[in-house]
Amino acid sequence: MTINDEIITIANQIANQGKKPSVALIKTKLTSPVPLPTIISVLKSWSHDPDFTSVQIIQSIEPKSAEDKNDGIESLIQAAVAPLYKEIAALKQTVNLLSEKLK
């Protein structure tokens, strides 16, 4: 859970109790110290969502072997890099088209 999620969750819980969320109320319910500007920023952009009152923590399943870990890491890297390859190809195509126009 991020700090922002925790602040939003607390604000929703307070609003569900019929109270107006304030920086002071939120600060007293946080699990760890958070700078006031962060609370203020999140609270300014917050809008009441009565159902968002707890954040589920997704637990990852640990791979059983080092090989499984490597496969998992490699697939994550490939998933992250694939859009970059597509963007590079599109940029190369654009550069080639512009080069041809200048000739």
Backbone as ProteinMPNN parsed JSONL, in Angstrom:
{"seq_chain_A": "MTINDEIITIANQIANQGKKPSVALIKTKLTSPVPLPTIISVLKSWSHDPDFTSVQIIQSIEPKSAEDKNDGIESLIQAAVAPLYKEIAALKQTVNLLSEKLK", "coords_chain_A": {"N_chain_A": [[0.85, -1.17, 0.0], [0.586, 2.176, -0.863], [1.606, 5.391, 0.437], [-0.156, 7.361, -0.396], [-2.432, 5.813, -0.995], [-3.052, 4.92, 1.566], [-3.707, 7.337, 2.828], [-5.947, 8.121, 1.319], [-7.648, 5.974, 1.858], [-8.054, 6.285, 4.636], [-9.274, 8.815, 4.616], [-11.659, 8.194, 3.279], [-12.778, 6.404, 5.13], [-13.219, 8.13, 7.28], [-15.024, 9.927, 6.091], [-17.127, 8.177, 5.622], [-18.069, 7.888, 8.155], [-19.482, 10.125, 8.479], [-18.116, 12.419, 8.962], [-16.028, 15.251, 8.115], [-13.095, 14.784, 6.359], [-9.976, 15.784, 7.615], [-6.687, 17.255, 7.702], [-5.552, 16.956, 10.227], [-7.152, 14.895, 11.41], [-6.583, 12.781, 9.685], [-3.807, 12.571, 9.972], [-3.574, 11.59, 12.59], [-4.397, 8.974, 12.307], [-2.675, 7.633, 10.637], [-0.323, 5.027, 9.852], [2.386, 5.414, 9.865], [4.756, 8.14, 10.153], [4.037, 10.931, 8.077], [4.876, 13.528, 5.849], [3.366, 16.741, 6.237], [2.795, 18.302, 3.839], [2.413, 16.254, 1.964], [0.113, 14.92, 2.879], [-1.722, 17.022, 2.685], [-1.661, 17.525, -0.082], [-2.652, 15.085, -1.187], [-5.144, 15.005, 0.037], [-6.351, 17.264, -1.086], [-6.797, 16.428, -3.695], [-8.424, 14.32, -3.315], [-11.44, 12.446, -3.659], [-14.541, 11.405, -2.453], [-14.958, 7.993, -2.079], [-16.961, 5.652, -1.153], [-16.572, 2.877, -1.007], [-13.855, 2.364, -1.057], [-12.185, 1.581, 1.341], [-10.268, 0.015, 2.387], [-7.114, -1.276, 1.541], [-6.153, -3.867, -0.457], [-3.497, -6.073, -0.02], [-1.393, -7.391, -2.3], [0.061, -10.439, -2.464], [3.038, -11.738, -3.632], [3.796, -14.735, -5.377], [6.343, -16.774, -4.476], [8.969, -17.894, -6.517], [10.019, -21.32, -6.939], [12.595, -22.206, -7.523], [15.951, -21.127, -8.407], [16.138, -20.965, -11.141], [13.464, -20.608, -11.904], [13.084, -18.099, -10.777], [14.818, -16.557, -12.37], [13.564, -16.879, -14.866], [11.167, -15.591, -14.323], [12.059, -12.983, -13.824], [13.234, -12.376, -16.282], [10.967, -12.449, -17.966], [9.517, -10.324, -16.937], [11.25, -8.209, -17.548], [11.266, -8.376, -20.351], [8.583, -7.772, -20.855], [8.538, -5.144, -20.009], [10.355, -3.927, -21.703], [9.481, -4.37, -24.306], [7.496, -2.438, -25.29], [9.225, -0.286, -25.605], [10.962, -1.075, -27.643], [9.149, -1.062, -29.76], [8.543, 1.654, -29.864], [11.042, 2.711, -30.503], [11.394, 1.617, -33.062], [9.325, 2.933, -34.4], [10.221, 5.559, -34.185], [12.624, 5.402, -35.642], [11.561, 4.927, -38.163], [10.219, 7.331, -38.596], [12.375, 9.125, -38.604], [13.734, 8.201, -40.865], [11.813, 8.793, -42.859], [11.726, 11.586, -42.658], [14.357, 12.164, -43.348], [14.397, 11.35, -46.006], [12.649, 13.23, -47.094], [14.129, 15.541, -46.866], [16.102, 15.188, -48.728]], "CA_chain_A": [[0.0, 0.0, 0.0], [1.353, 3.411, -0.895], [1.185, 6.413, 1.395], [-1.357, 7.996, -0.961], [-3.555, 4.886, -0.798], [-3.402, 4.926, 2.983], [-4.379, 8.612, 3.111], [-7.267, 8.063, 0.683], [-8.431, 5.002, 2.626], [-8.434, 6.923, 5.9], [-10.231, 9.882, 4.297], [-12.941, 7.544, 2.987], [-13.316, 5.886, 6.383], [-13.715, 9.289, 8.042], [-16.219, 10.426, 5.4], [-18.199, 7.194, 5.828], [-18.573, 8.11, 9.506], [-20.232, 11.375, 8.448], [-17.23, 13.527, 9.309], [-15.241, 15.793, 7.014], [-11.681, 14.461, 6.563], [-9.056, 16.908, 7.755], [-5.288, 16.856, 7.819], [-5.326, 16.52, 11.614], [-7.773, 13.585, 11.608], [-5.844, 11.786, 8.908], [-2.476, 12.402, 10.56], [-3.659, 10.766, 13.802], [-4.722, 7.58, 11.977], [-1.655, 7.053, 9.768], [0.503, 4.007, 10.504], [3.754, 5.918, 9.961], [4.789, 9.59, 9.938], [3.974, 11.403, 6.701], [4.983, 14.985, 5.832], [2.088, 17.446, 6.065], [2.494, 18.639, 2.441], [1.909, 15.057, 1.269], [-1.279, 14.731, 3.306], [-2.504, 18.124, 2.114], [-1.746, 17.306, -1.528], [-3.554, 13.964, -1.462], [-6.484, 15.38, 0.492], [-6.903, 18.218, -2.054], [-7.245, 15.724, -4.902], [-9.288, 13.214, -2.887], [-12.893, 12.507, -3.791], [-15.085, 10.336, -1.627], [-15.336, 6.705, -2.657], [-17.348, 4.929, 0.051], [-16.142, 1.48, -1.014], [-12.397, 2.268, -0.965], [-11.878, 1.777, 2.756], [-9.108, -0.792, 2.734], [-6.324, -1.628, 0.372], [-5.719, -5.255, -0.398], [-2.085, -6.26, -0.317], [-1.224, -8.54, -3.181], [1.282, -11.151, -2.132], [3.579, -12.44, -4.785], [4.128, -16.133, -5.163], [7.783, -16.928, -4.616], [9.382, -19.019, -7.355], [10.584, -22.409, -6.152], [14.022, -22.409, -7.782], [16.666, -19.98, -8.985], [15.79, -20.923, -12.561], [12.139, -19.994, -11.973], [13.272, -16.676, -10.494], [15.398, -15.945, -13.565], [12.524, -16.846, -15.896], [10.227, -14.543, -13.935], [12.705, -11.686, -14.026], [13.369, -12.177, -17.725], [9.663, -12.133, -18.563], [9.19, -8.954, -16.527], [12.091, -7.3, -18.334], [10.763, -8.4, -21.727], [7.311, -7.043, -20.883], [8.82, -3.723, -19.827], [11.167, -3.429, -22.808], [8.787, -4.532, -25.595], [6.966, -1.167, -25.814], [10.338, 0.59, -25.973], [11.4, -1.499, -28.963], [8.156, -0.578, -30.725], [8.703, 3.098, -29.974], [12.292, 2.947, -31.229], [11.129, 1.308, -34.468], [8.515, 4.021, -34.949], [11.086, 6.738, -34.29], [13.519, 5.176, -36.775], [10.776, 5.104, -39.382], [9.977, 8.768, -38.727], [13.658, 9.733, -38.982], [13.979, 7.837, -42.265], [10.892, 9.562, -43.701], [12.171, 12.968, -42.65], [15.605, 12.203, -44.098], [14.044, 11.265, -47.416], [12.044, 14.502, -47.493], [15.182, 16.556, -46.934], [16.983, 14.922, -49.87]], "C_chain_A": [[0.894, 1.23, 0.0], [0.832, 4.367, 0.165], [-0.105, 7.078, 0.903], [-2.584, 7.118, -0.761], [-4.01, 4.887, 0.655], [-4.161, 6.199, 3.35], [-5.796, 8.599, 2.547], [-8.192, 7.115, 1.448], [-8.936, 5.623, 3.919], [-9.463, 8.015, 5.661], [-11.61, 9.3, 4.012], [-13.587, 6.991, 4.25], [-13.915, 7.013, 7.224], [-15.007, 9.809, 7.426], [-17.394, 9.466, 5.585], [-18.808, 7.309, 7.224], [-19.364, 9.424, 9.599], [-19.408, 12.589, 8.834], [-16.508, 14.007, 8.063], [-13.771, 15.483, 7.288], [-10.833, 15.734, 6.641], [-7.643, 16.367, 7.896], [-5.026, 16.296, 9.219], [-5.919, 15.133, 11.869], [-6.988, 12.486, 10.896], [-4.491, 11.505, 9.551], [-2.517, 11.49, 11.793], [-3.88, 9.285, 13.496], [-3.678, 6.9, 11.091], [-0.778, 6.067, 10.537], [1.958, 4.436, 10.655], [3.736, 7.425, 9.687], [4.839, 9.942, 8.451], [4.086, 12.926, 6.738], [3.623, 15.64, 5.554], [1.8, 17.822, 4.611], [1.955, 17.452, 1.639], [0.446, 14.826, 1.609], [-2.169, 15.774, 2.653], [-2.722, 17.902, 0.621], [-2.744, 16.206, -1.875], [-4.985, 14.334, -1.086], [-7.146, 16.376, -0.461], [-7.46, 17.512, -3.284], [-8.197, 14.569, -4.584], [-10.744, 13.487, -3.226], [-13.446, 11.253, -3.122], [-15.484, 9.125, -2.45], [-15.673, 5.805, -1.474], [-16.847, 3.493, 0.127], [-14.634, 1.3, -0.863], [-11.976, 2.571, 0.471], [-10.782, 0.859, 3.254], [-8.409, -1.175, 1.441], [-5.85, -3.054, 0.542], [-4.245, -5.32, -0.779], [-1.969, -7.528, -1.132], [0.11, -9.189, -2.836], [1.76, -11.889, -3.362], [3.9, -13.872, -4.405], [5.616, -16.286, -5.444], [8.09, -18.101, -5.536], [10.104, -20.063, -6.513], [12.077, -22.58, -6.362], [14.637, -21.152, -8.361], [16.318, -19.836, -10.463], [14.42, -20.272, -12.762], [12.229, -18.489, -11.725], [13.802, -15.96, -11.719], [14.376, -15.836, -14.68], [11.523, -15.73, -15.594], [10.792, -13.156, -14.173], [12.827, -11.375, -15.513], [12.037, -11.807, -18.368], [9.211, -10.73, -18.163], [9.979, -7.933, -17.336], [11.58, -7.23, -19.767], [9.46, -7.611, -21.842], [7.538, -5.539, -20.767], [9.52, -3.134, -21.046], [10.433, -3.472, -24.148], [8.196, -3.225, -26.115], [8.074, -0.204, -26.245], [10.877, 0.228, -27.353], [10.438, -0.994, -30.038], [8.32, 0.923, -30.941], [9.973, 3.454, -30.747], [12.092, 2.687, -32.72], [10.317, 2.421, -35.119], [9.35, 5.287, -35.124], [12.065, 6.606, -35.456], [12.795, 5.405, -38.093], [10.525, 6.591, -39.635], [11.245, 9.488, -39.173], [13.963, 9.431, -40.446], [13.085, 8.638, -43.204], [11.326, 11.021, -43.781], [13.471, 13.131, -43.43], [15.336, 12.178, -45.575], [13.44, 12.565, -47.925], [13.077, 15.587, -47.656], [16.093, 16.376, -48.138], [16.458, 15.53, -51.125]], "O_chain_A": [[1.848, 1.313, 0.774], [-0.25, 4.171, 0.718], [-1.025, 7.326, 1.683], [-3.653, 7.611, -0.4], [-5.208, 4.858, 0.939], [-5.141, 6.149, 4.093], [-6.738, 9.018, 3.219], [-9.368, 7.414, 1.658], [-10.114, 5.499, 4.255], [-10.426, 8.133, 6.419], [-12.619, 9.85, 4.453], [-14.801, 7.093, 4.426], [-14.988, 6.86, 7.807], [-15.969, 10.098, 8.137], [-18.539, 9.906, 5.693], [-19.938, 6.874, 7.448], [-19.852, 9.786, 10.669], [-19.955, 13.677, 9.013], [-16.387, 13.276, 7.08], [-13.246, 15.871, 8.332], [-10.974, 16.639, 5.82], [-7.432, 15.186, 8.17], [-4.352, 15.276, 9.368], [-5.265, 14.285, 12.475], [-6.763, 11.406, 11.443], [-4.075, 10.352, 9.664], [-1.593, 10.706, 12.013], [-3.583, 8.431, 14.332], [-3.79, 5.704, 10.823], [-0.522, 6.25, 11.727], [2.684, 3.883, 11.481], [2.805, 7.928, 9.059], [5.58, 9.337, 7.676], [3.451, 13.56, 7.58], [2.838, 15.151, 4.74], [0.658, 17.678, 4.173], [1.135, 17.63, 0.738], [-0.367, 14.565, 0.723], [-3.237, 15.455, 2.13], [-3.833, 18.071, 0.119], [-3.583, 16.381, -2.758], [-5.926, 14.011, -1.811], [-8.364, 16.346, -0.632], [-8.467, 17.938, -3.85], [-8.713, 13.918, -5.492], [-11.224, 14.613, -3.098], [-12.866, 10.173, -3.227], [-16.255, 9.232, -3.403], [-14.769, 5.249, -0.851], [-16.712, 2.948, 1.222], [-14.176, 0.196, -0.569], [-11.484, 3.657, 0.779], [-10.407, 0.919, 4.425], [-9.035, -1.369, 0.399], [-5.231, -3.408, 1.545], [-3.812, -4.691, -1.745], [-2.393, -8.602, -0.705], [1.16, -8.55, -2.912], [0.992, -12.57, -4.042], [4.23, -14.172, -3.258], [6.085, -15.96, -6.534], [7.535, -19.186, -5.361], [10.723, -19.737, -5.5], [12.768, -23.055, -5.461], [13.93, -20.225, -8.756], [16.215, -18.723, -10.978], [14.239, -19.477, -13.683], [11.542, -17.702, -12.375], [13.311, -14.891, -12.081], [14.319, -14.818, -15.37], [11.088, -15.015, -16.497], [10.098, -12.265, -14.662], [12.558, -10.256, -15.95], [11.994, -10.932, -19.233], [8.592, -10.026, -18.961], [9.435, -6.913, -17.76], [11.472, -6.143, -20.335], [9.255, -6.874, -22.807], [6.804, -4.751, -21.365], [9.303, -1.971, -21.386], [10.741, -2.68, -25.039], [8.377, -2.919, -27.294], [7.876, 0.603, -27.153], [11.21, 1.11, -28.144], [10.869, -0.55, -31.102], [8.242, 1.404, -32.072], [9.977, 4.387, -31.55], [12.571, 3.459, -33.551], [10.587, 2.809, -36.256], [9.193, 6.003, -36.113], [12.311, 7.574, -36.177], [13.341, 6.001, -39.022], [10.613, 7.05, -40.773], [11.188, 10.368, -40.032], [14.403, 10.313, -41.184], [13.55, 9.113, -44.239], [11.295, 11.622, -44.855], [13.661, 14.143, -44.106], [15.974, 12.908, -46.334], [13.69, 12.96, -49.064], [12.921, 16.469, -48.5], [16.787, 17.314, -48.531], [17.079, 15.401, -52.181]]}, "name": "protein", "num_of_chains": 1, "seq": "MTINDEIITIANQIANQGKKPSVALIKTKLTSPVPLPTIISVLKSWSHDPDFTSVQIIQSIEPKSAEDKNDGIESLIQAAVAPLYKEIAALKQTVNLLSEKLK"}
